[in-house]
Amino acid sequence: MKFNAEIDVMPQKALLDPQGKAVTGAMANIGLEQITNVRIGKHITLEVEAKSEQEATKLVDKACKDLLHNPIMEHYEFRLTRL
């Protein structure tokens, strides 16, 4: 079976997000003061071949833990859909 994974990697909430801070400031400059606390991360999509959704979940989780995120600075979450 093939699955599609949609992965979001975001900075830890306790850490400063310089990109998000800059965008938050820019929002006020263009008249969007109502938008605050912008956080900027990464969105990753991939396909995985697996025998089951459980196996696909394990594979994607391993990819996230071992390669796609820095556990000191980031956290991740993902969603699987069957193709």
C-alpha positions as CSV (number, residue, x, y, z in Angstrom):
1,M,0.0,0.0,0.0
2,K,1.1,3.5,-0.7
3,F,0.6,6.4,1.8
4,N,1.1,10.1,1.6
5,A,2.6,11.8,4.6
6,E,2.1,15.5,5.3
7,I,4.7,16.6,7.9
8,D,4.9,19.9,9.8
9,V,8.1,20.8,11.5
10,M,7.9,23.9,13.8
11,P,10.3,25.6,16.2
12,Q,9.8,24.7,19.8
13,K,7.4,27.2,21.5
14,A,10.0,28.2,24.1
15,L,12.5,29.3,21.4
16,L,12.7,32.6,19.6
17,D,11.6,32.4,16.0
18,P,13.5,35.2,14.2
19,Q,11.7,34.7,10.9
20,G,8.3,34.7,12.6
21,K,9.2,37.8,14.6
22,A,10.2,39.6,11.4
23,V,6.9,38.6,9.7
24,T,4.9,39.6,12.7
25,G,6.5,43.1,12.5
26,A,5.8,43.3,8.8
27,M,2.1,42.5,9.4
28,A,1.7,45.7,11.3
29,N,3.6,47.6,8.6
30,I,0.9,46.6,6.0
31,G,-2.0,47.3,8.2
32,L,-2.6,43.8,9.7
33,E,-2.0,44.6,13.4
34,Q,-4.6,41.9,14.3
35,I,-2.1,39.2,13.2
36,T,0.4,38.4,15.9
37,N,2.7,35.6,17.1
38,V,3.7,34.3,13.7
39,R,5.8,31.1,13.7
40,I,7.5,29.8,10.6
41,G,8.4,26.2,10.0
42,K,8.7,23.6,7.3
43,H,6.0,21.6,5.5
44,I,7.3,18.3,4.0
45,T,5.3,15.8,1.9
46,L,6.5,12.3,1.0
47,E,5.1,9.0,-0.2
48,V,5.8,5.7,1.6
49,E,5.2,2.1,0.6
50,A,4.2,0.0,3.6
51,K,2.1,-3.1,4.4
52,S,-0.1,-1.3,6.8
53,E,-0.9,2.2,8.2
54,Q,0.9,1.2,11.4
55,E,4.1,0.3,9.5
56,A,3.8,3.6,7.5
57,T,3.4,5.5,10.7
58,K,6.6,3.9,12.1
59,L,8.6,4.6,9.0
60,V,7.5,8.3,8.8
61,D,8.1,8.8,12.5
62,K,11.6,7.3,12.1
63,A,12.3,9.7,9.2
64,C,11.2,12.6,11.2
65,K,13.2,11.6,14.3
66,D,16.4,10.7,12.5
67,L,16.5,13.2,9.6
68,L,13.8,15.8,9.2
69,H,13.8,17.6,12.5
70,N,16.2,18.8,15.1
71,P,14.8,17.6,18.5
72,I,16.6,20.4,20.4
73,M,15.0,23.2,18.4
74,E,11.9,21.8,16.7
75,H,8.9,19.5,17.1
76,Y,6.9,17.7,14.4
77,E,3.5,16.2,13.7
78,F,2.3,14.4,10.6
79,R,-0.8,13.0,8.9
80,L,-1.0,9.9,6.7
81,T,-3.5,9.3,3.9
82,R,-3.7,6.2,1.8
83,L,-3.2,6.7,-1.9
